[in-house]
């Protein structure tokens, strides 16, 4: 069993307590909670994951995300854009063409999503959960 302690142990640096802080009128108990506000929820990580290799048009994202509604995808993309993780590129052509791509900050989230995916697969194996 893995445990973490804030108590110092010989030769091991002590972990500092997670700070409580506020941003835009919302209080966060720790940096993990803050990070999850940016990428948490049902659709944000799948959106980030699909944009990891190249930019995509809205329709490509929509068709690759089974069961997401237009309203939800649109809302999640706007939040990811507002948080600086996704860039919306508008091409001035007829018909209009809009693409989405990860920003530098968005690209930095992929290692986190990948780690959570790996951990999730381990949990699924541990709990005898089959894909599909």
C-alpha positions, -999 to +999 in steps of 0.1 A: +000+000+000+013+034-009+011+062+016+023+097+017+032+116+048+039+152+056+061+141+085+098+142+077+116+109+073+154+105+073+168+112+038+134+120+023+123+156+018+090+164+035+060+172+013+046+206+018+008+209+025-013+218-005-021+255-005-056+269-004-062+299-027-087+319-047-090+327-084-118+347-100-139+345-069-136+307-065-117+291-037-096+260-044-083+237-018-052+226-038-035+229-072-049+195-082-085+208-078-075+239-099-060+218-127-091+195-128-113+226-131-094+233-164-094+197-178-119+178-158-154+167-167-167+142-192-156+158-225-125+181-220-099+154-218-113+135-248-113+168-268-077+175-258-067+139-266-082+142-301-063+174-308-029+161-295-015+154-330-031+179-353-059+205-356-094+194-363-126+210-376-156+211-354-174+183-374-144+160-371-144+165-333-182+160-331-181+128-351-152+114-331-169+120-297-198+095-295-229+109-277-216+145-272-243+170-279-237+201-301-243+224-271-219+204-248-191+203-274-195+240-282-195+249-244-165+227-237-145+241-266-153+277-255-141+269-220-109+253-232-103+283-254-110+307-226-086+288-204-059+290-230-057+253-238-073+254-273-070+279-301-099+285-324-088+293-360-113+310-383-106+309-420-124+336-440-138+314-467-173+305-480-186+283-465-169+293-432-142+270-419-132+268-383-105+246-369-093+239-333-057+232-322-039+229-289-019+258-276+015+253-260-004+251-226-028+226-241+000+205-254+015+204-218-018+189-206-014+158-228+012+142-205-014+145-176-042+130-197-019+102-208-009+095-172-046+094-162-054+071-191-026+047-181-038+048-145-074+043-156-064+012-177-046-002-146-077+004-125-099-013-151-076-043-151-075-044-113-113-043-112-118-068-140-135-042-163-134-050-200-133-024-227-163-020-251 
